[in-house]
Amino acid sequence: MQNIESGKTLKDLQKFPDKFTFKIMGDNTNKFAADVRKIFDNKEDVIFSDNVSRTGKYISISATLEVYSYDELESLYIAISKVEGLKFHV
């Protein structure tokens, strides 16, 4: 990800450690929720919140935690992108 005006990337601009909230949306299944939570198993002080869609078909899971490096941030995003049933994440 690159800032067009300055030529700097998130890696250049972001200071660590910093608190991040990951928003992960996908199929409302026990497996999806468990797989998302498993990504954060070895992290300390993760705060989770869930929200199920009106139809009950989808779930949004937010995970807020302290991230200590760009490499850690990138590895979390990569792991999230591989979860079966994932529809969207930010």
C-alpha atoms as an extended CHARMM CRD file, in Angstrom:
* protein
*
        90  EXT
         1         1  MET       CA              0.0000000000        0.0000000000        0.0000000000  PROA      1               0.0000000000
         2         2  GLN       CA              1.5890000000        3.2720000000       -1.1090000000  PROA      2               0.0000000000
         3         3  ASN       CA              0.7230000000        6.9290000000       -0.5600000000  PROA      3               0.0000000000
         4         4  ILE       CA              0.8740000000        8.3750000000       -4.0790000000  PROA      4               0.0000000000
         5         5  GLU       CA              1.7800000000       11.9140000000       -3.0120000000  PROA      5               0.0000000000
         6         6  SER       CA              4.6870000000       11.1360000000       -0.6800000000  PROA      6               0.0000000000
         7         7  GLY       CA              5.7840000000        7.7970000000       -2.1120000000  PROA      7               0.0000000000
         8         8  LYS       CA              5.7190000000        6.3680000000        1.4250000000  PROA      8               0.0000000000
         9         9  THR       CA              4.0820000000        3.1050000000        2.3880000000  PROA      9               0.0000000000
        10        10  LEU       CA              2.1720000000        2.1670000000        5.5330000000  PROA      10              0.0000000000
        11        11  LYS       CA              5.3730000000        0.5380000000        6.7520000000  PROA      11              0.0000000000
        12        12  ASP       CA              7.0980000000        3.9400000000        6.5420000000  PROA      12              0.0000000000
        13        13  LEU       CA              4.2660000000        5.9280000000        8.1080000000  PROA      13              0.0000000000
        14        14  GLN       CA              2.9460000000        3.7020000000       10.9030000000  PROA      14              0.0000000000
        15        15  LYS       CA              4.5220000000        3.8460000000       14.3700000000  PROA      15              0.0000000000
        16        16  PHE       CA              4.6810000000        0.6620000000       16.4260000000  PROA      16              0.0000000000
        17        17  PRO       CA              3.5390000000       -0.5440000000       18.8460000000  PROA      17              0.0000000000
        18        18  ASP       CA             -0.0010000000        0.6210000000       18.1400000000  PROA      18              0.0000000000
        19        19  LYS       CA             -3.5320000000       -0.5650000000       18.7880000000  PROA      19              0.0000000000
        20        20  PHE       CA             -5.3690000000       -1.9810000000       15.7680000000  PROA      20              0.0000000000
        21        21  THR       CA             -8.9390000000       -3.1280000000       15.2670000000  PROA      21              0.0000000000
        22        22  PHE       CA             -9.3970000000       -5.8550000000       12.6830000000  PROA      22              0.0000000000
        23        23  LYS       CA            -12.9110000000       -6.1990000000       11.2640000000  PROA      23              0.0000000000
        24        24  ILE       CA            -13.5990000000       -9.6140000000        9.7780000000  PROA      24              0.0000000000
        25        25  MET       CA            -16.9000000000      -10.4690000000        8.0670000000  PROA      25              0.0000000000
        26        26  GLY       CA            -17.9730000000      -13.8740000000        6.8930000000  PROA      26              0.0000000000
        27        27  ASP       CA            -20.4030000000      -16.7580000000        7.0700000000  PROA      27              0.0000000000
        28        28  ASN       CA            -22.1690000000      -17.0760000000       10.4160000000  PROA      28              0.0000000000
        29        29  THR       CA            -20.8550000000      -20.5310000000       11.2830000000  PROA      29              0.0000000000
        30        30  ASN       CA            -19.1410000000      -21.8690000000       14.3790000000  PROA      30              0.0000000000
        31        31  LYS       CA            -16.1540000000      -22.8880000000       12.2390000000  PROA      31              0.0000000000
        32        32  PHE       CA            -15.6880000000      -19.3810000000       10.7960000000  PROA      32              0.0000000000
        33        33  ALA       CA            -15.8440000000      -17.7350000000       14.2440000000  PROA      33              0.0000000000
        34        34  ALA       CA            -13.4570000000      -20.3260000000       15.7330000000  PROA      34              0.0000000000
        35        35  ASP       CA            -10.9870000000      -19.9920000000       12.8400000000  PROA      35              0.0000000000
        36        36  VAL       CA            -10.9430000000      -16.1920000000       13.2010000000  PROA      36              0.0000000000
        37        37  ARG       CA            -10.3760000000      -16.3640000000       16.9590000000  PROA      37              0.0000000000
        38        38  LYS       CA             -7.6310000000      -18.9530000000       16.5260000000  PROA      38              0.0000000000
        39        39  ILE       CA             -5.5530000000      -16.4120000000       14.5600000000  PROA      39              0.0000000000
        40        40  PHE       CA             -5.3030000000      -14.3310000000       17.7290000000  PROA      40              0.0000000000
        41        41  ASP       CA             -4.6940000000      -17.2420000000       20.1630000000  PROA      41              0.0000000000
        42        42  ASN       CA             -1.0870000000      -16.3310000000       20.9020000000  PROA      42              0.0000000000
        43        43  LYS       CA             -1.8110000000      -12.6030000000       21.3040000000  PROA      43              0.0000000000
        44        44  GLU       CA             -2.3480000000      -10.8860000000       24.6490000000  PROA      44              0.0000000000
        45        45  ASP       CA             -5.3120000000       -8.7580000000       25.6870000000  PROA      45              0.0000000000
        46        46  VAL       CA             -7.3990000000       -9.2240000000       22.5500000000  PROA      46              0.0000000000
        47        47  ILE       CA            -10.8570000000       -7.6910000000       22.8340000000  PROA      47              0.0000000000
        48        48  PHE       CA            -13.4510000000       -9.3830000000       20.6280000000  PROA      48              0.0000000000
        49        49  SER       CA            -16.9090000000       -8.1890000000       19.7010000000  PROA      49              0.0000000000
        50        50  ASP       CA            -19.3910000000       -9.9300000000       17.4120000000  PROA      50              0.0000000000
        51        51  ASN       CA            -22.3770000000       -8.7200000000       15.4530000000  PROA      51              0.0000000000
        52        52  VAL       CA            -24.6930000000      -11.0250000000       13.5210000000  PROA      52              0.0000000000
        53        53  SER       CA            -26.4990000000       -9.7020000000       10.4470000000  PROA      53              0.0000000000
        54        54  ARG       CA            -30.2680000000       -9.1760000000       10.5380000000  PROA      54              0.0000000000
        55        55  THR       CA            -30.7870000000      -12.2880000000        8.4410000000  PROA      55              0.0000000000
        56        56  GLY       CA            -28.3830000000      -14.3270000000       10.5620000000  PROA      56              0.0000000000
        57        57  LYS       CA            -26.4140000000      -15.3550000000        7.4740000000  PROA      57              0.0000000000
        58        58  TYR       CA            -23.2560000000      -13.3590000000        8.2720000000  PROA      58              0.0000000000
        59        59  ILE       CA            -21.1950000000      -12.4140000000       11.2940000000  PROA      59              0.0000000000
        60        60  SER       CA            -18.8390000000       -9.4990000000       11.8280000000  PROA      60              0.0000000000
        61        61  ILE       CA            -16.0340000000      -10.0790000000       14.3080000000  PROA      61              0.0000000000
        62        62  SER       CA            -13.8940000000       -7.2080000000       15.5700000000  PROA      62              0.0000000000
        63        63  ALA       CA            -10.5830000000       -7.9570000000       17.2630000000  PROA      63              0.0000000000
        64        64  THR       CA             -8.7120000000       -5.1120000000       18.9480000000  PROA      64              0.0000000000
        65        65  LEU       CA             -5.1570000000       -5.6050000000       20.1380000000  PROA      65              0.0000000000
        66        66  GLU       CA             -1.6980000000       -4.0740000000       20.3900000000  PROA      66              0.0000000000
        67        67  VAL       CA              0.4540000000       -4.8010000000       17.3330000000  PROA      67              0.0000000000
        68        68  TYR       CA              4.2000000000       -4.4870000000       17.8190000000  PROA      68              0.0000000000
        69        69  SER       CA              5.6050000000       -4.4160000000       14.2790000000  PROA      69              0.0000000000
        70        70  TYR       CA              4.6710000000       -4.0600000000       10.6310000000  PROA      70              0.0000000000
        71        71  ASP       CA              5.6190000000       -7.6990000000       10.0660000000  PROA      71              0.0000000000
        72        72  GLU       CA              3.1870000000       -8.7960000000       12.7840000000  PROA      72              0.0000000000
        73        73  LEU       CA              0.4380000000       -6.6480000000       11.2420000000  PROA      73              0.0000000000
        74        74  GLU       CA              1.0710000000       -8.0910000000        7.8020000000  PROA      74              0.0000000000
        75        75  SER       CA              1.0910000000      -11.6850000000        9.0730000000  PROA      75              0.0000000000
        76        76  LEU       CA             -2.2580000000      -11.1550000000       10.8120000000  PROA      76              0.0000000000
        77        77  TYR       CA             -3.8300000000       -9.7700000000        7.6240000000  PROA      77              0.0000000000
        78        78  ILE       CA             -2.4410000000      -12.6900000000        5.6140000000  PROA      78              0.0000000000
        79        79  ALA       CA             -3.8320000000      -15.2320000000        8.1090000000  PROA      79              0.0000000000
        80        80  ILE       CA             -7.2310000000      -13.5040000000        8.1000000000  PROA      80              0.0000000000
        81        81  SER       CA             -7.3630000000      -13.5380000000        4.2880000000  PROA      81              0.0000000000
        82        82  LYS       CA             -7.0600000000      -17.3480000000        4.3210000000  PROA      82              0.0000000000
        83        83  VAL       CA            -10.0490000000      -18.0680000000        6.6200000000  PROA      83              0.0000000000
        84        84  GLU       CA            -12.6750000000      -20.2070000000        4.9280000000  PROA      84              0.0000000000
        85        85  GLY       CA            -16.0030000000      -18.3720000000        4.6520000000  PROA      85              0.0000000000
        86        86  LEU       CA            -14.4020000000      -14.9100000000        4.7040000000  PROA      86              0.0000000000
        87        87  LYS       CA            -16.3830000000      -12.2700000000        2.7920000000  PROA      87              0.0000000000
        88        88  PHE       CA            -14.5440000000       -9.0570000000        3.7120000000  PROA      88              0.0000000000
        89        89  HSD       CA            -11.9270000000       -7.7350000000        6.1100000000  PROA      89              0.0000000000
        90        90  VAL       CA            -10.3330000000       -4.4000000000        7.0110000000  PROA      90              0.0000000000
